[in-house]
Amino acid sequence: MAPASERNLRFWRIFFDCRGRCPEALAPVRTPRHLRLDLGEARPPVPLRNDTVSTADYVAFIRAVHMRERHRILEDPHAAQLCGPACSAVLRLRALEWVVRRFLLDPILPLNDCLLLRARYTEEALLDAIRAGMGQYVIVGAGMDSWGFRNPGLLSRCQLFEIDHPATQADKLARASMAGLAVRPGHHFVPADLSVVSAVDALVGSGFDPSRPAFASMLGVTYYLPPADLLSTLESLGSGLEPGTQLAFDYLLDESSVPALHRGLRGRTLSIVRALGEPMRGAYSAPEVDRLMDRAGFEPLEHVPLTDLAVRFARETGAKHRQPAPLFGYCRYRVRQPSAPRLASR
């Protein structure tokens, strides 16, 4: 029998190819012919189109599936409206959703829980920052995040700036419009190709006030950048944003930082995203991240163990505790005051 990861990838391919067998069920979905999810073949990146499933769509899909659970880590009622036509087709057909859960999602459930935990962690830190008076929130690589649609009452206290590729934002706005989700005052979309322009430069003219501290998040971004590009991005943020600005992000742990029990899942994760045309390019230990952030002008606030978050949120929500796969690090840093001391060399 083929390894579980290969079977999962074959199923995802079969799902996309099944329109010919069930055209009435998957009518909104156009078969993505460029997607051939074979473990030994990495496809080149392709522009986001309506007939593809991006990692942003997949994250929204995981949130939507999670909304079916009785006890939830994250409340996202709009995820099903933003996850794209292919994923929406799965959600509409309960039998197909069951098959996807059983053969695609359940084998990598510890990984999917990581996606929920990182969002819950970031949004709780954001709420603390808003209560402390921080009035700007920047999402670098916003994807299909729905915070602005879910929290219209907070937009008067904290303006939101979503930075992402123009094609991704066009898809998101089209899906939001079809779902009747209003873009309210204080919710700003900042289209930018971050391989060409920095996040700080992209914010120019968007209404963002660079003289005021902000809260920023960068989830699901760092590991897709080569280390040199990540450093350049962080240096831009560290030098271009006001001291006191907070940055929350996740990063892929290097293999030596992952328990041996979970290294197989780590390898399968890398294979899956590579097959989707979005290979992960950078992995780090926590001390390496500290040094990187120090060079970029940040000081550490916290590194939070994933297992601690899982226990805490399970207790708060009443959910049955599930052991997530510790493949990622979660942390917050703050833009350092110019006179603040740097980390001692390690």
Secondary structure in CASP SS format (residue, H / E / C, confidence):
PFRMAT SS
TARGET T0000
AUTHOR 0000-0000-0000
METHOD secondary structure of the structure
MODEL  1
M C 1.00
A C 1.00
P C 1.00
A H 1.00
S H 1.00
E H 1.00
R H 1.00
N H 1.00
L H 1.00
R H 1.00
F H 1.00
W H 1.00
R H 1.00
I H 1.00
F H 1.00
F H 1.00
D H 1.00
C H 1.00
R H 1.00
G H 1.00
R C 1.00
C C 1.00
P C 1.00
E C 1.00
A C 1.00
L C 1.00
A C 1.00
P C 1.00
V C 1.00
R C 1.00
T C 1.00
P C 1.00
R C 1.00
H C 1.00
L C 1.00
R C 1.00
L C 1.00
D C 1.00
L C 1.00
G C 1.00
E C 1.00
A C 1.00
R C 1.00
P C 1.00
P C 1.00
V C 1.00
P C 1.00
L C 1.00
R C 1.00
N C 1.00
D C 1.00
T C 1.00
V C 1.00
S C 1.00
T H 1.00
A H 1.00
D H 1.00
Y H 1.00
V H 1.00
A H 1.00
F H 1.00
I H 1.00
R H 1.00
A H 1.00
V H 1.00
H H 1.00
M C 1.00
R C 1.00
E C 1.00
R C 1.00
H C 1.00
R C 1.00
I C 1.00
L C 1.00
E C 1.00
D C 1.00
P C 1.00
H C 1.00
A H 1.00
A H 1.00
Q H 1.00
L H 1.00
C C 1.00
G C 1.00
P H 1.00
A H 1.00
C H 1.00
S H 1.00
A H 1.00
V H 1.00
L H 1.00
R H 1.00
L C 1.00
R H 1.00
A H 1.00
L H 1.00
E H 1.00
W H 1.00
V H 1.00
V H 1.00
R H 1.00
R H 1.00
F H 1.00
L H 1.00
L H 1.00
D H 1.00
P H 1.00
I H 1.00
L H 1.00
P H 1.00
L H 1.00
N H 1.00
D H 1.00
C H 1.00
L H 1.00
L H 1.00
L H 1.00
R H 1.00
A H 1.00
R H 1.00
Y H 1.00
T H 1.00
E H 1.00
E H 1.00
A H 1.00
L H 1.00
L H 1.00
D H 1.00
A H 1.00
I H 1.00
R H 1.00
A C 1.00
G C 1.00
M C 1.00
G C 1.00
Q E 1.00
Y E 1.00
V E 1.00
I E 1.00
V E 1.00
G C 1.00
A C 1.00
G C 1.00
M C 1.00
D C 1.00
S C 1.00
W H 1.00
G H 1.00
F H 1.00
R H 1.00
N C 1.00
P H 1.00
G H 1.00
L H 1.00
L C 1.00
S C 1.00
R C 1.00
C C 1.00
Q E 1.00
L E 1.00
F E 1.00
E E 1.00
I E 1.00
D E 1.00
H C 1.00
P H 1.00
A H 1.00
T H 1.00
Q H 1.00
A H 1.00
D H 1.00
K H 1.00
L H 1.00
A H 1.00
R H 1.00
A H 1.00
S H 1.00
M H 1.00
A C 1.00
G C 1.00
L C 1.00
A C 1.00
V C 1.00
R C 1.00
P C 1.00
G C 1.00
H E 1.00
H E 1.00
F E 1.00
V E 1.00
P E 1.00
A C 1.00
D C 1.00
L C 1.00
S C 1.00
V C 1.00
V C 1.00
S C 1.00
A H 1.00
V H 1.00
D H 1.00
A H 1.00
L C 1.00
V C 1.00
G C 1.00
S C 1.00
G C 1.00
F C 1.00
D C 1.00
P C 1.00
S C 1.00
R C 1.00
P C 1.00
A C 1.00
F E 1.00
A E 1.00
S E 1.00
M E 1.00
L C 1.00
G C 1.00
V C 1.00
T H 1.00
Y H 1.00
Y H 1.00
L C 1.00
P C 1.00
P H 1.00
A H 1.00
D H 1.00
L H 1.00
L H 1.00
S H 1.00
T H 1.00
L H 1.00
E H 1.00
S H 1.00
L H 1.00
G H 1.00
S H 1.00
G H 1.00
L C 1.00
E C 1.00
P C 1.00
G C 1.00
T C 1.00
Q E 1.00
L E 1.00
A E 1.00
F E 1.00
D E 1.00
Y E 1.00
L E 1.00
L E 1.00
D C 1.00
E H 1.00
S H 1.00
S H 1.00
V C 1.00
P C 1.00
A H 1.00
L H 1.00
H H 1.00
R H 1.00
G H 1.00
L H 1.00
R H 1.00
G H 1.00
R H 1.00
T H 1.00
L H 1.00
S H 1.00
I H 1.00
V H 1.00
R H 1.00
A H 1.00
L C 1.00
G C 1.00
E C 1.00
P C 1.00
M C 1.00
R C 1.00
G C 1.00
A C 1.00
Y E 1.00
S C 1.00
A H 1.00
P H 1.00
E H 1.00
V H 1.00
D H 1.00
R H 1.00
L H 1.00
M H 1.00
D H 1.00
R H 1.00
A C 1.00
G C 1.00
F E 1.00
E E 1.00
P E 1.00
L E 1.00
E E 1.00
H E 1.00
V E 1.00
P C 1.00
L H 1.00
T H 1.00
D H 1.00
L H 1.00
A H 1.00
V H 1.00
R H 1.00
F H 1.00
A H 1.00
R H 1.00
E H 1.00
T H 1.00
G C 1.00
A C 1.00
K C 1.00
H C 1.00
R C 1.00
Q C 1.00
P C 1.00
A C 1.00
P C 1.00
L C 1.00
F E 1.00
G E 1.00
Y E 1.00
C E 1.00
R E 1.00
Y E 1.00
R E 1.00
V E 1.00
R C 1.00
Q C 1.00
P C 1.00
S C 1.00
A C 1.00
P C 1.00
R C 1.00
L C 1.00
A C 1.00
S C 1.00
R C 1.00
END
